[in-house]
Amino acid sequence: MSAVDTKVVMKTDLKEFPLFARGKVRDIFDLGDKLLFVASDRISAFDVVLPNGIPGKGEVLTQMSLFWFDFLKPVIDHHLVTAEVDEYPKPLRKHRDILENRSMIVVKAKRIEAECIVRGYISGSMWKELIEARRRGSNNVHGFDFPPGLRESEKLPRPIFTPSSKNDTGHDENISFEELEKIVGKESASLCRDKSLAIYKKAADYALTKGIIIADTKFEFGFHNGQMILIDEVLSPDSSRFWPADEYQVGRGQPSFDKQPIRDYLESLNWNKKPPAPKLPDEVVRATSERYMKVMELLTGK
């Protein structure tokens, strides 16, 4: 069976429990003192959810998060309670065909309203902002002085913490650490920075042993019982830039294990990047699905 023939889950409706939130990818249901996260196969590009899903994507996101939650436990605790459907409340077990491998029950945490981004390499929006700063005669972006000769995709002297504003429906904006302090408070901002950098180092060192460069990634944190914990999903192709180490070359954009085939296809169209989004061809869907599955296999062995 080809990837595009696999059943795609675009939306889940579970009548037994109320919908808590529906994001770009996840459907979240309120279980009282806990939440049920269901990762759909929806995919967005340029902040627009596309009409096709990516086969297996929700399972990849969930299984990778489960792997990293366990791997990162020495650094920080997480919100996971269980991902075993047999341990779910009885009314949910009849939905096993939907929930198996793509869902998890988590504690309710008070979310910190910021995206916590760590960059080990210069790429993406930060590279674009650096180019713009250089046009003004500066190498400073959001309080960071970058080396004058730094090139696209180059490894930074040390990983940096570059938070962004939190926007569940639109585009996140890069902000300075001082702006983060104003949003979440000084103590929480310092915790976000220190934990993010520690998580990144442990994960990036491990990934390199599997032939993967983690160029940058974003984390979300919350507070539960007075303790800051890792929430949402972690170190997946949706939240991270994974580059194959054997193809890495400074001075250009890198091939990556993410939705790049989708971005490339959409950029080739005369589309204004506003809803409704165009339908993706089967070959683009297949190429994206294969990238998600490949990086999961490389990093988790599954």
N, C-alpha and C positions, 0 to 999 in steps of 0.2 A: 504494500500500500504506500502511495506517495504521500509526502507531507501535506499537500493541499487536499488530499482525500480524507485526512484525519478529521474527526469531529472537532469543531471549533466552538468554544463556549464564549459567547459575546456578553451574556448577561445572566445573572442568577436572581430568581425570585423565590424566596423561601417564605411561605405563608405563616409558618409557625412562630417566627420571630420578626420584630420590626426592623426595617432598614435603618441603619444608623448613618451611613454615608455611602455615596457612590462616586468614586473618583475616576480618574482617567483609565485605571486598570482594575482597581479593587472594588468589590462590593463588600460592605461591612455591615454585619447584623448585630443587633443589641441583644445579648443574652442575660442582661441584668447586671451582674457584677463583672462580667467578662464580655469580650467581643469575638465574633467569628469573622475572620478575614478570608475572603474567597478571591483568589487571583484569576481573573478572566484572561482570555486570549486577546483582549482589546490592545491596540497599539496606537500611540499618538505620534505625530510629527509636526513640528512647528506649532505645538500646543493645540493641535486639532486631532480629535479621535477619528481614526480612519474607518471606512465602512467594512473592510475585511479584518478578520482576526488573524493571528499567527498561530498555526497549529502547535500545541505543546508549550506555548509561551508561559501560560499561567503555572503549569507544572514545573517548568524550569525555574521560574522566579521563586516558587515556594521551596523547592528542594535545595536550591542554592542557599536560600536564607537559613534553612534548617541546618545545613552544613556549617555555615559561618557562625550562627548563634552558638553552636557547640564549640567550634574552634576558638572563638573569641572569649569564651567564658572566663579564662584567667584575667582578661583585661576589663571586662564589663559584663554585668548581668543583662538579661533581655526580657522581653514581654511574653515570650512563648510559654504557654501552659501545656498544650499537646497538639500534635498533628495526626493522632491516631483516631480515625473515625469511630472505632469501637469504644473509645473513651468519651465521645461526644454525648450531649443530652439525647435521650432516646428519640425524640421527634426528628432529630437531624439525621439519624442513621439510615433512614429510608432514602435519603438523597445521596447515598454513597457513590453512585455513578457520576455525580457531579463533583462531590467534595473530595473524593479520594485523590491524594497527591497534590491538590491545588489549594488546600485550605489549612487553616490553623486557628486554634482558639488561643486568645491572648488576654492578659490582664488589661484592665482599663487604666491607662496612665494619663497624667496631665501633660499634654504635648507641649514641647518647647517650640514656639512659633518662629522657627528659622530652619533653613537647610544648612547643614554643617558639611562644608566641602573641603576636602584635602586634595592638593595638587602636588604630585611628585615631578611632573613634567609640564611644560607650558604648551597648552593646546586650547582649542575651543574658544569660549567667550573671553577667557582671560588673555589669550593670544591676540584676539581682535582688539581688546581694550589696550593692550600694550602697543600695538601698531598705531592706534589712534593717539596714545600718549606721546609716542616718538615723533609724530607729526607736529606736536606742540613743543618738541625739544626736551621731553622728559622721559625717564625710564621708570617713573613711579606710578603704580596703579593700586588704589585702595590702601595706601600706606606702605606698600612693598616696593623697595628699590631693586629692580631686576638688573642683572649684569648687562652692560651696554651692547655686547655682542651676542646676546642670547638669540638663538634661532628657533624657528617653529619646531615643536615636539622635543626640544632639548631637555635633558634632565636638569632639574633645578639644583642649586647647591645644597638645599635641604628641603624637605616637604614643607609646604605652607598651608595654613588654615585660612580659607577665603569663604566666609559665610555668605549666604544670600537670603533675601526676604522669602517668606513662605507664601506661595500663591497656589491654591489647590486647583484653580481653573485656568489661570493664565500663565504668564511668564515670570519666573523668578528673576530678581535683580541682584547682581553682586553688590555687597555692602562692605564697609570697613568693620574692623573689630570694634571700634568705638561706637559705631551705629548699632552693632549687635548688643553691646552693653546697655544701650538706651532701651532696646526692645525687651531684653530678657533679664537685665540686671548684671552687675559685674561678676558676682560669684558664679551664676549659671553660665555666663559667657566664657569664663575661664575654664569651667568644667567641660563645656562643649569643645573648646579648643584642645585641651590636654587629652581628653579621651579620644577625640577624633584622630589626633596625630598618633597616639599609641596604637589604636586599632589599625590605622593605615599601615604603619610600619610592620606590624605583625603579619597582616594579610599580604602586603606587597612582597615581603621577604619570602613567604611561603609560595606565592604565585610564581615568582621567578624560578623556583625549583621545578615548576611545571611548564616552564617555557612561556609564561604570560607576564607581561608588564601591566601593572595597574597604573595607568597614567594619572587618573584622578577618580574620585568617587564622592558620593554624598551620603551622609548619615542623618537619621532623625533620632531625637532623644525625647524622653519624657520622664516625669517623676512618678514613682509608685512607692507608697509607704516611706516617703521622705528620701528615697534613693533615686539617683539618676540611672535610667536604664536605656538600652538600645531598643528602638521600636520600629514599626513598619517593616520594610524589607531591607536586606543588606547585601552589598557587593554582588549585585546581579548585572546583566547587560543593560537593564533599564536605568541603573543608578551609577554605573561605572564605565570608564573607558578602558577596555581590555585590548591590549595590542599583542600580536604574536612576536615574541622576542627575536626570533630568527629572521624576521622581515623588517626589524626596526632600523630606521635611517633618519638621522637628524636633518632638518631643513625642509621637511615636507609633511603633509598630512599622512597619517599611518593607516594601513588596513586595520580594521577593528572588528571584534566579535560583538556586534550590536546591530542596530537598525540602519546602518549606513546604506545598504542596498535600497531601502525605502527612501531615504533622504535624496540619494543620487537620482532615483527615478522621478521623484516629485520635482526636483530642481530642473529636470529636463522638460517639464511641462509648462504651459502658460497658465499656471494656477496662482491665484493671489494669496494663498496660504490662509484663507478664511473658510469656514464651513459653507457649504458641504465639501468634504474632501473627495478627490477622485478615487475610484476603485483601483486596487492594485492588481497587476497581472499575476498569473499563477507563478511565473518564474521568479518574480520579486518576493512573493510570499514564501516560496520554497527556499530561496537563498537566505532569507532572514531567519526562518525556522531552523535551518541547518546550522547557522552561526550560533544561535542561542544554545542549541543542543550540544554543539561541539565544545563550547567553552565550559559548559557544565561538566561534560565528560572529562575534560582536561584537568579541571580544578578539583572536582569532587570524586572522580573515579567512577561515577554512576553513569 
